[in-house]
Amino acid sequence: MDNVCNPKVIRVIFALARRGYFDFLSDEYYLKMIYFLWRREKINFKNPKTFSEKIQWLKVNHRDVNMGKLVDKYEVRKYIKNTIGEEYLVPLVGCYDNYSDIDFDQLPNKFVLKTTHGSSQNLICKNKKQINHKLAKRNFDKWLTISLYRIFREWAYKYAKPKIICEHFLGDDENVPVDYKFYCFNGKPKFIQVNVERYTDNHTETYYDPEWNRMNFYYGVNGIDGEIDKPKNFETMLEIVSKLSSEHKFVRVDLYNLSGKIYFGELTFYPASGLEIMKPEELENVFGDYMGLSI
């Protein structure tokens, strides 16, 4: 089934949700509404089967108090340091309450700014003299007000305290580093989403299994033409994501790999908020089975 949602309706709903107009609705009722508007399907909370349904079920029913720190891009650094080691952290430049607090004279020429609580809310800077500060401030001022709990009822973000972090820039002037996203079920990576040239017009998402066989899989963005080489130290990457995901029914673990040097990216419990439609659709049930759940 194709995604037949009306983008204009979805945008209006999310704009109202962001402003708190739907705060009076229970998480379950709100998610039923959003799920139907987005996918034109009714969700079964009593007996969820698919990956998408189970992500919604987890939003409503899974209340791990540690999740808030794990999805916070600043707070999670302590967990990563204690669990796999500080050497896997992207070097941190600073953490700020808002854009106006940043002293750009003290920053390196190349860096990345990102919110601690959001998705795709970042500024990739390769030359700080070229920053449009008026636009950047407007973006970050807006992003810091956005709650993924209000819009998508992603419980891990309910008590988020939005901030901005600055990290060292990875890669070179020409390319954004390849982003490897490991979808892990009960501590076992089942497939990897390989993002090439993310945040550009040439962005591709290509999927591989843990043996690095390409998968016939579409999840919102087209795959690359040809093949992608398996990264150096790939077995180490598998060990890292297995360790970081061992206590969770499902989590996506994002890593970078620069010529064998591995860096942690983030942990995500609700990729695409569980709303994107998988193709072929039978994978929805396959990945749903991987997750399990005692209901």
N, C-alpha and C positions, 0 to 999 in steps of 0.2 A: 504494500500500500504506500502511495506517495504521501508526503507531508502536504496536506491540503489546508493547513491553517491559514487564516487571513492575517497577514503580517500587520496590517493597520490596527486590527482589533487587539492583537497581542501587545502591540506597542502601547496602546491606550490603557489596557489592563495593567501592564507593568508600570506605567507612569503613575497611575492611581495607587497601585500597591506601594510604590516607593514613597508616596506621600502619606501612607497610613490609612487610606480609605477602606482597606479590607482587613485591618487589624482585628476587627470584631469577629471575623470568621475563624473557625477552628482550622488547624493545619490540614486535617483530613478533608474537610469540605472545600477549602481553597484549592488544594492540590487536585481534587476531583475536577474542579472547574477548569484549572489551567491545563490539566492533562487532556481533557476533552477538546478544549479550544485548540490546543497545539497539534494533537495527534488524531482527532476525531475518533477516539476510542474511549470506552468507559474503563476505568481502572478497578481492579478487584483487590481491595485491601484485605479481604478475609482470606483469600487464597491466591496470592500473587504468584505468577508463573514466570514471567519474562524478566529480563534484566532491568528494563525500564520500570516495570511495576515494583520490583523489589527495591530499587533505589528510592522510589516514593515511599514505600513501606518503611524503609530505614529512616527517612526524614521524620516520620511521625512517631516511630516506636523505639528507635535506638538513641539512648541518652547517656552516652559515655562522657563523663565530665572532663576527660582529657582531650576530647576532640577539638575544643576551642583553641587550645594551645598548639595542637598539631597542625591546624590549618592557618594559623597566624604565622606569616613569613618571618617575623622577628622572633617570636617566642619559640618556634619549632627549632631554632638553631641550638638551643640548650639540649633538646632531646637528641638531635643528630650528633652533637658532640659527645654525649654520654653513651649513645647506642652504637654508632659506627666509627666515630672519631672526627676530630676537628678538621683533619686534612681534607675531608669531603665537602666542607663548607666554602661557598664562594666568599672571598674576603669582603668584609663589611666596612663601609666607609662611615656610615652614620644612620641614626634613626631620628625622625622628626615628627612633631605633632601636626605640622602643616607646611605648605610650600614656602610660606614667608619666612619660616625659621631656617631655611637652608642657606648657608654661606657658600655660594658657588666659587668664591675665590679660594676656598679651602679644598675644593674637590679636584680630583684628577681631570685631565682633559676628556677622557673617555670613561663613561660610567653608565649604570642603569638605575633609574628611579622607579619604584613600584609601590603600590599600596600594600599594606600587610594583610588585607582582608578581602581583596577583590580578585577578579579574573580579567586578564588582558588590560589591566590598568597600569600602564607603564610608559616610561620615556627612555628610549634607547639612544644615548648620546655618544656620538663619535667625535664631536668637536664642540665643546661647550660655548665657543664664541658664536655658534650658529643657532643657539637655542632661542626660540620665540617664547620669552618668559610670560608674556601676556596670555598666550594660548595655553602654555603649560600650566600656569597658575589656575586658569579657568577650568581646565580639565581636572586637575587634582582637587580643587575646591569642590567640584561636583562629585568626583569619585569618592571622596571621604564621607559624603553624605549617603552613599548607596549601601543598603543592607541586603545581602543575599538571603537573609532570613525573611525579610519582608516580601521580597519579590518572588523567591522560589521556595520559601519555607525550609531552607537548608539549616537544620537545627544547629550544626556546629558553629555557625556564624551569629547565633542569636545574641550573644553577649560580647561580640567583637568590639574592640577599641581601636578604631582605624588610625593608622599612622602611615608614614612614608619611610621606606628604607632606601639607602643608596648602597649599591654593591659595585664591585669592580666589573668592568666590561670584559666578557669572555669572547675569545675569537679574534678576528682581525677586522680591518676597515671594510673589507669587501663582503664578508659573510657573517650572518648571525649563526651561532653554533647550532648543530643539529640537536634537537630535543627528543629524548627517548622517554616515552610514557609507558610504564609497565602496569598493565591491568592485573591486579593480584587478588586472588580469591582464597580466603582461609590460608594465607601465607604462601601461596603458590602462584608465580607469574604464569598467566595463560596466553597472553598475547601482548605485543609491543606496538605502540603507535609511534612511528618515526616521522617527526616533523622537520621538513627541510624548508629553509628560507621562510620561516615563520615571520609574521608581521610585514610581509611583502606581497606584491601582486602575484608572485610565483610560488606561494606557499602550497606545499603538498603534504598529505598525510598517507603514509604507506604502512601496511600492517604485516608483521611477521610473528611466527610462533616462537617459542623458546629455543627451538633448534635452528632458527633463522631460515625457515621456509616461508616464502611469501604467501599471504592469505588473500583469498578473494573476499574482500571486506570493504565496505564503504560506510563511513560514519560522519558524513557532513562535508568532507573535503576530498577532492579527487587525489588518487595516488600518483606517484612519480612514474614517468616512462622509464623503462629499464629497471635495473636492480640497484640496491644500496648495499655497500659492503658491510659485513658484520664488523662492529667496532672492536678495537683492541681491548683486551681485558674484559670481554663480554661475560665470561663466566663469573668474574668478580662482580659485575653489575647484577647478575642474577642472584648472587649470594647476598648482596646488599639489599635488594628489594625484598627478598624472602625474609630477611631479618626485620626490616621495617614494617612489613605487612603481617607478621606472624600472629598478631593479636586481633586481627580485624576480619570480619566476614568478607568485606571488600574494601580495597583502597587502591587508588592509582598513585604510583610512585614515579616521580619525574626525575630523570638524571640527565646530565650532560657528559660528554666524553670527548675530550680534546687530545687526540693522538695518544689515547691510553690513560690520560689523567681524568679521573672521574669526579664530578661535582654533583652534589644534591641540588635539586630544583625545588620541589614542593610535594606535599601530600594532598590528595584530593579525594573526598569521599563521594562526591556527586558529579562526575564528569558530564558536561552538557546538561547538568541538573536532571539527568535521566530522561530527557525529553526528546533528544534527537533519535531519528528512526534509523535502525541498522539495516543494511542491505548486504547479503540476502537476509530476509526477515527471520528465517529459521534460526539464525544465530542468537536472536533474542532469547529463545528457549534454552539453547545450549549454554549461554552465559548465565542465564537465570539458574540453571541446574548447578553450575559451578558454585554459586553463592550459597546454596542451601537456604537455611533459615528455619528456626523452630517456631511455628505459628500455631 
